[in-house]
Amino acid sequence: MMQRKKLNAQTMTTSANDNMVEIRKLNQYIGAVIASLGGFALGVALGWNSSAGEVLRNHMDATATEIGVIGGILNAGAGFGAILVPFLARRVRRTTMMIATMPFLAVGWTLICFSGVKVTNNFQTTCLMVGRAICGVCGGVFAVATPTYVAEIADKKIRGRLLGFFQIFVNCGIMYAFVAANAIDEHETVWRYSSICGIACFSIMPTKLLPESPLYYLSRNDEINAEKSLRWYRGDTYDIQHEINEMKQLVIMTRSKKLSLKMLKNRRILRSLATCFGVVLGQQFSGANMMIFYALTLFNTMGSGELTGSEQTLIVGAVQILTSLLAAFLVDVLGRRILLSVSTLLMGLFLILLGWFFSLRDMDPEYDDIYFWMAPTWIILFFASFNLGLGPISWSVLGDVLPAEVRISGAAVVLALGWLVSLLATLTFDEMFVTLGTAKLMWLSAAICWLVSLFCAIVAKDTTGKSLAEVQEDFGIELNRGIEET
């Protein structure tokens, strides 16, 4: 009880110090941007499938199953990469882990470029699959390492904003792939296009300049470097001792590294786990990733007046970047629960309108000429809604919602499951498309989005404006156990 009062006193001191000395935020923004550069590489790998899949289908005799496997193998690799992070985190720094992905990405893209001449050759097909899997593994590593790192370096007032940078860079990577496809316009091979996409792996290089998070140093009993790291992110004039003390408490709480049965009976912990699983799975079931994978195919099929399918992908890419930027600045104002609920509600609405258009077109093909603007409009608004909440927040909740004991391992399991669901969706997309039809498939996705909206409004946990120590204190059991160990 005395220790609880001491921690509350430290929190009050934090507020007092914040009023006296302004925390330097510039280095936090720089650190979050650099740490999120892996999202750019992941986005390029995701966007690559849109144009490359068309070339494989139309000019390289690849079947729908082969295209689905080529797209899905990235997701399988990402799931495996996510599972690797907890094991790697025990041995190496997360900044080291992130920069170490660069040579693997280079190898992966080299294999993809080599295989891009002709996919019907078995050896080259194997190279393509292995290359995509390697890129997926690296993306999975970043998807876990980046949110947990950014959460540990960010001040509580801007943590939600900084965590949103990962989605911004994922969208920038997707846009880069779309622009490259539009500029090159390859019809016979994909190796030139792949080589330009592969250059994105060098964007990770600045990561080696980042200091490791202060919480990592304290977990290794290195208080000197922990203070240096925190001073770099907070400024030399800011009193960091209260934050160091809070982080020491977190380190004590993370010694068990496992969820005990007693912890699983804690409804607050169950709510946090449900939040992560619900939001991440909602992202995959919403259909957003599937539409990105097959964006060019969708737009070429639907048409839109004088705009080509490739030009429409550029509009989608630009809208995604703008709305994810807006979300990053709104999340610390409105909170995650509101953004998640509004985002998924709007996604469902636009999917219903899209399905309605498809049902009209199925009844009378003339509607395709009369309402040619509808399909691209609803899809663009769908992606805008996705990036307003569900897209960026599905990554950021992994950084600060779970208990400190299992933050990295829990995030890894949640993401691995999410990528597995995405893999299954990619492999079964054509079958669902044929069995249900376009309209019913859109309506099914809309129903899922609205279920996710209801879930977020009721269950989703919002940590806006709380430090990691305050988030941990909310769980109760962790705090008491940490106190007993002191």
C-alpha positions in Angstrom: 0.0 0.0 0.0 2.9 2.3 0.9 4.5 1.5 -2.5 1.2 2.3 -4.3 1.1 5.7 -2.7 4.8 6.3 -3.6 4.0 5.5 -7.3 1.0 7.9 -7.2 3.2 10.5 -5.7 5.7 10.0 -8.5 2.8 10.5 -11.0 1.9 13.7 -9.4 5.5 14.8 -9.6 5.4 14.0 -13.3 2.6 16.4 -13.8 4.3 19.1 -11.8 7.5 18.8 -13.7 5.7 18.8 -17.0 4.3 22.2 -16.1 7.7 23.6 -15.2 9.8 22.3 -18.0 8.5 21.5 -21.5 9.5 18.1 -22.8 11.5 18.2 -26.0 9.3 16.5 -28.6 11.4 16.9 -31.7 13.7 13.9 -31.0 10.6 11.8 -30.2 9.2 12.6 -33.6 12.5 11.8 -35.3 12.9 8.5 -33.4 9.3 7.4 -34.2 9.7 8.3 -37.9 13.0 6.4 -38.2 11.7 3.4 -36.3 8.6 3.3 -38.5 10.6 3.2 -41.8 10.3 -0.6 -41.7 6.6 0.1 -42.4 7.6 1.6 -45.7 9.4 -1.6 -46.7 6.3 -3.6 -45.6 4.0 -1.4 -47.6 6.0 -1.8 -50.7 5.8 -5.5 -50.4 2.1 -5.3 -49.9 1.5 -3.0 -52.8 3.8 -5.0 -55.2 1.2 -7.7 -55.5 -1.4 -5.4 -57.1 0.5 -4.7 -60.3 2.7 -7.9 -60.4 -0.4 -10.1 -59.9 -1.9 -8.6 -63.1 1.3 -9.3 -65.1 1.5 -12.9 -63.7 -2.1 -13.5 -64.6 -2.2 -12.0 -68.1 1.2 -12.5 -69.5 3.0 -15.2 -67.6 0.4 -17.9 -67.5 0.1 -18.0 -63.7 -3.1 -19.6 -62.3 -5.4 -17.9 -59.7 -4.1 -20.4 -57.2 -0.4 -19.5 -58.0 -1.2 -15.8 -57.7 -3.0 -16.4 -54.4 0.0 -18.4 -53.0 2.5 -15.8 -54.2 0.5 -13.1 -52.5 -0.3 -15.1 -49.4 3.3 -16.3 -48.8 4.1 -12.8 -47.7 1.5 -13.1 -44.9 2.9 -16.5 -43.9 6.4 -15.0 -43.7 5.1 -12.0 -41.7 3.4 -14.3 -39.2 6.6 -16.3 -38.7 8.6 -13.0 -38.4 6.2 -11.8 -35.7 6.7 -15.0 -33.7 10.5 -14.6 -33.9 10.6 -11.2 -32.2 10.1 -12.4 -28.6 13.0 -14.8 -29.0 15.3 -12.3 -30.6 14.4 -9.6 -28.1 16.0 -11.6 -25.3 19.3 -11.5 -27.1 19.6 -8.4 -29.2 18.3 -4.8 -29.1 15.2 -4.0 -31.0 17.1 -1.3 -33.0 19.7 -4.0 -33.9 16.9 -6.4 -34.8 15.3 -3.8 -37.1 18.5 -2.8 -39.0 19.5 -6.5 -39.3 16.4 -7.0 -41.5 18.0 -4.9 -44.3 20.3 -7.5 -45.8 17.5 -10.1 -45.6 15.2 -7.7 -47.5 17.9 -7.2 -50.1 18.2 -11.0 -50.6 14.4 -11.3 -50.7 14.0 -8.7 -53.4 17.0 -10.0 -55.4 15.2 -13.4 -55.6 12.0 -11.8 -56.6 13.8 -9.8 -59.4 15.6 -12.9 -60.6 12.3 -14.9 -60.8 10.4 -12.1 -62.5 11.4 -13.1 -66.0 9.1 -16.1 -66.3 7.1 -17.6 -63.4 6.3 -20.8 -65.2 9.8 -22.1 -64.6 9.8 -24.2 -61.4 13.1 -22.9 -60.2 12.2 -19.3 -60.7 8.8 -19.8 -59.1 10.6 -21.2 -56.0 12.9 -18.1 -56.0 9.8 -15.9 -56.1 8.1 -17.7 -53.3 11.2 -17.7 -51.1 11.9 -14.0 -51.8 8.3 -13.0 -50.9 8.5 -15.1 -47.7 11.7 -13.4 -46.7 10.2 -9.9 -47.2 7.2 -11.1 -45.2 9.4 -12.2 -42.3 11.2 -8.8 -42.2 7.8 -7.1 -42.3 6.5 -9.2 -39.4 9.6 -8.3 -37.3 9.0 -4.6 -37.8 5.2 -4.9 -37.2 6.0 -6.1 -33.6 9.3 -4.3 -32.8 8.2 -0.8 -34.0 5.1 -0.3 -31.9 6.7 -1.6 -28.7 9.8 0.5 -29.2 7.9 3.7 -30.0 5.6 3.2 -27.0 8.7 3.0 -24.7 10.3 6.2 -26.0 7.1 8.4 -26.4 5.7 10.9 -23.9 2.2 10.0 -22.9 0.8 13.1 -24.4 1.9 12.2 -28.0 2.3 8.5 -27.8 -0.9 7.7 -29.8 0.3 10.1 -32.5 3.8 8.6 -32.7 2.4 5.1 -32.9 0.3 6.1 -35.8 3.4 6.8 -37.9 3.8 3.1 -38.7 0.6 3.0 -40.7 1.6 6.3 -42.5 4.8 4.7 -43.7 3.0 1.5 -44.7 0.7 3.6 -46.8 3.7 5.5 -48.2 5.2 2.2 -49.2 2.0 1.1 -50.9 1.9 4.4 -52.8 5.5 4.0 -53.8 4.7 0.6 -55.3 1.6 2.0 -57.1 3.6 4.9 -58.5 6.4 2.7 -59.7 3.9 0.4 -61.4 2.2 3.3 -63.1 5.5 4.8 -64.3 7.1 1.5 -65.6 3.9 -0.1 -66.9 5.6 -3.5 -67.5 3.5 -6.0 -69.5 5.7 -9.0 -70.1 8.0 -9.3 -67.0 8.1 -7.9 -63.4 11.8 -7.8 -62.8 12.3 -4.1 -63.5 9.3 -3.2 -61.4 10.6 -5.5 -58.6 14.1 -4.0 -58.7 12.6 -0.5 -58.1 10.5 -1.8 -55.3 13.5 -3.6 -53.8 15.3 -0.3 -53.4 12.9 0.4 -50.6 14.9 -1.9 -48.3 17.6 0.8 -48.0 15.1 3.1 -46.3 15.8 1.1 -43.1 19.4 2.3 -42.9 18.8 5.3 -40.5 17.5 2.9 -37.9 21.1 2.2 -36.8 21.3 5.8 -35.6 18.6 5.3 -32.9 19.4 4.7 -29.3 17.7 1.7 -27.7 14.7 2.5 -25.5 15.5 3.4 -21.8 13.2 0.6 -20.7 15.4 -1.9 -22.5 18.6 -0.6 -20.9 17.0 -0.8 -17.4 15.9 -4.4 -18.1 19.7 -5.0 -18.5 20.5 -3.1 -15.3 22.2 -0.4 -17.4 20.9 2.8 -15.8 23.6 5.1 -17.2 22.6 4.3 -20.9 18.9 4.4 -19.9 19.3 8.0 -18.6 21.3 8.9 -21.8 18.5 7.5 -24.0 15.7 9.2 -22.1 17.6 12.6 -22.0 18.0 12.4 -25.8 14.3 11.9 -26.2 13.2 14.4 -23.4 15.9 17.1 -23.5 18.8 18.0 -21.2 16.8 20.4 -19.0 14.0 18.0 -18.3 14.0 16.1 -15.0 14.0 12.4 -16.1 14.3 10.8 -12.7 10.6 10.3 -12.1 10.3 8.5 -15.5 13.3 6.4 -14.7 11.7 5.4 -11.4 8.5 4.4 -13.2 10.4 2.3 -15.7 12.2 0.5 -12.9 8.8 -0.5 -11.5 7.9 -1.8 -14.9 11.1 -3.8 -15.1 10.3 -5.4 -11.8 6.9 -6.3 -13.1 8.1 -8.0 -16.2 10.4 -10.5 -14.5 7.9 -13.4 -14.8 7.5 -13.0 -18.6 4.4 -15.1 -18.5 0.7 -14.8 -18.0 -0.2 -16.7 -14.9 -3.7 -18.3 -14.3 -4.3 -15.6 -11.7 -3.6 -12.9 -14.3 -6.0 -14.5 -16.8 -8.8 -14.2 -14.3 -8.3 -10.4 -14.2 -11.0 -9.0 -16.4 -8.9 -5.9 -17.2 -6.2 -8.1 -18.6 -8.8 -10.1 -20.6 -10.2 -6.8 -21.9 -6.8 -5.8 -23.1 -6.2 -9.1 -24.8 -9.6 -8.9 -26.4 -8.9 -5.4 -27.6 -5.8 -6.5 -29.4 -7.3 -9.6 -30.9 -10.5 -7.9 -31.9 -8.8 -4.9 -33.6 -6.1 -6.9 -35.4 -8.5 -9.6 -36.6 -11.0 -6.9 -37.5 -8.4 -5.3 -39.8 -7.9 -8.6 -41.6 -11.6 -9.6 -41.8 -12.6 -6.1 -43.1 -11.2 -6.9 -46.6 -8.9 -3.9 -46.7 -5.7 -5.9 -47.2 -7.4 -8.1 -49.9 -8.4 -5.0 -51.8 -4.8 -3.6 -51.6 -3.5 -7.0 -52.8 -5.8 -7.0 -55.8 -6.3 -3.2 -56.2 -5.4 -3.0 -59.9 -7.5 -6.1 -60.8 -10.5 -4.6 -59.0 -10.2 -1.2 -60.7 -9.5 -2.7 -64.1 -12.7 -4.8 -63.7 -14.9 -2.0 -62.5 -13.7 0.8 -64.7 -14.3 4.5 -64.0 -14.9 6.8 -66.9 -11.6 8.1 -68.4 -9.4 7.0 -65.5 -7.4 3.8 -65.9 -7.1 1.2 -63.2 -3.5 2.2 -62.5 -4.5 5.9 -62.1 -7.2 4.9 -59.6 -4.7 3.0 -57.5 -2.8 6.3 -57.2 -5.8 8.1 -55.9 -6.4 5.3 -53.3 -2.7 5.6 -52.3 -2.9 9.4 -51.9 -6.2 9.2 -49.9 -4.7 6.5 -47.6 -1.7 8.7 -46.8 -3.8 11.8 -46.1 -6.3 10.1 -43.9 -3.7 8.2 -41.9 -1.9 11.6 -41.3 -5.3 13.0 -40.1 -5.8 10.0 -37.8 -2.3 10.4 -36.2 -3.3 13.9 -35.1 -6.8 13.1 -34.0 -6.0 10.0 -31.9 -4.7 11.9 -28.9 -7.6 14.3 -29.1 -10.6 12.0 -29.7 -9.1 8.7 -28.3 -8.8 5.3 -29.9 -12.3 4.0 -29.0 -14.1 6.8 -30.9 -11.9 6.6 -33.9 -12.2 2.8 -34.1 -16.0 2.9 -33.8 -16.5 5.7 -36.4 -13.9 4.2 -38.7 -15.5 0.7 -38.8 -19.0 2.1 -39.0 -18.1 4.1 -42.1 -16.3 1.2 -43.6 -19.4 -1.0 -43.3 -21.5 1.8 -44.9 -19.3 2.2 -47.9 -19.1 -1.6 -48.4 -22.9 -1.9 -48.4 -23.1 0.9 -51.0 -20.4 -0.9 -53.1 -22.4 -4.2 -52.8 -25.6 -2.3 -53.8 -23.8 -1.0 -57.0 -22.7 -4.5 -57.9 -26.2 -5.9 -57.4 -27.6 -3.2 -59.7 -25.0 -4.0 -62.3 -25.7 -7.7 -62.1 -29.4 -7.0 -62.8 -28.8 -4.6 -65.7 -25.3 -4.1 -67.2 -26.4 -0.6 -68.3 -26.0 0.6 -64.8 -22.3 0.1 -65.2 -22.2 3.0 -67.7 -24.7 5.2 -65.9 -23.1 4.9 -62.4 -19.5 4.3 -63.5 -18.3 6.6 -60.7 -19.9 4.7 -57.9 -17.5 1.7 -57.5 -14.2 3.7 -57.3 -15.9 6.4 -55.1 -17.1 3.9 -52.5 -13.7 2.0 -52.5 -11.8 5.2 -52.1 -14.1 6.3 -49.2 -13.8 2.8 -47.7 -10.0 3.1 -47.6 -10.2 6.7 -46.2 -12.4 5.3 -43.4 -10.1 2.4 -42.8 -7.1 4.6 -42.4 -9.0 7.0 -40.1 -9.0 4.5 -37.3 -8.8 0.7 -37.8 -5.7 0.7 -40.0 -3.3 2.7 -37.8 -4.8 1.7 -34.4 -4.6 -2.0 -35.2 -0.8 -1.5 -35.0 -0.6 1.0 -32.2 -2.6 -1.0 -29.7 0.2 -3.6 -29.7 2.5 -1.0 -28.2 0.8 -0.1 -24.9 -2.5 -2.0 -24.3 -1.1 -5.4 -23.2 0.4 -6.0 -19.7 4.2 -5.3 -19.5 4.9 -8.9 -18.7 3.7 -10.1 -22.1 3.8 -6.9 -24.3 6.2 -8.2 -26.9 5.2 -11.9 -26.8 1.5 -11.0 -26.7 1.8 -8.6 -29.6 3.7 -11.3 -31.6 1.0 -13.9 -31.0 -1.8 -11.5 -31.9 -0.1 -10.4 -35.1 0.9 -13.9 -36.1 -2.8 -14.9 -35.8 -3.8 -11.9 -37.8 -1.4 -12.7 -40.6 -2.6 -16.3 -40.6 -6.2 -15.1 -41.1 -5.0 -12.8 -43.9 -3.2 -15.8 -45.5 -6.3 -17.9 -45.5 -8.3 -15.0 -46.9 -5.8 -14.6 -49.7 -5.9 -18.2 -50.6 -9.7 -18.5 -50.6 -10.4 -15.1 -52.2 -11.2 -16.4 -55.7 -13.4 -19.2 -54.3 -15.4 -16.8 -52.1 -15.7 -14.4 -55.0 -17.2 -17.1 -57.2 -19.3 -18.8 -54.5 -20.9 -15.7 -53.0 -20.7 -13.2 -55.8 -19.3 -9.7 -55.5 -22.3 -8.1 -53.9 -22.7 -10.7 -51.2 -19.0 -10.7 -50.5 -19.1 -6.9 -49.9 -22.2 -7.2 -47.7 -20.5 -9.9 -45.6 -17.5 -7.7 -45.1 -19.8 -4.8 -44.2 -21.4 -7.0 -41.5 -18.0 -7.8 -40.1 -17.1 -4.2 -40.0 -20.2 -3.3 -38.1 -19.6 -6.1 -35.6 -16.1 -4.8 -35.1 -17.6 -1.3 -34.6 -19.9 -2.5 -31.9 -17.0 -4.5 -30.3 -14.8 -1.4 -30.2 -17.5 0.8 -28.7 -18.1 -1.6 -25.9 -14.9 -3.5 -25.2 -11.9 -1.7 -26.8 -9.5 -0.3 -24.2 -8.3 3.3 -24.6 -5.0 4.3 -23.1 -4.9 7.8 -24.5 -3.0 10.2 -22.2 -1.6 7.5 -19.9 2.0 6.7 -19.3 3.1 3.0 -19.5 3.3 2.9 -15.7 -0.2 4.2 -15.4 -1.5 1.7 -17.9 0.3 -1.0 -15.9 -1.2 0.2 -12.7 -4.7 -0.2 -14.1 -4.2 -4.0 -14.1 -3.8 -4.1 -10.3 -2.3 -7.6 -10.1 0.9 -6.7 -11.9 1.4 -3.7 -9.6 0.9 -5.7 -6.4 3.2 -8.5 -7.6 5.9 -6.1 -8.5 5.6 -4.5 -5.1 5.9 -7.8 -3.3 9.1 -8.6 -5.2 10.6 -5.3 -4.1 
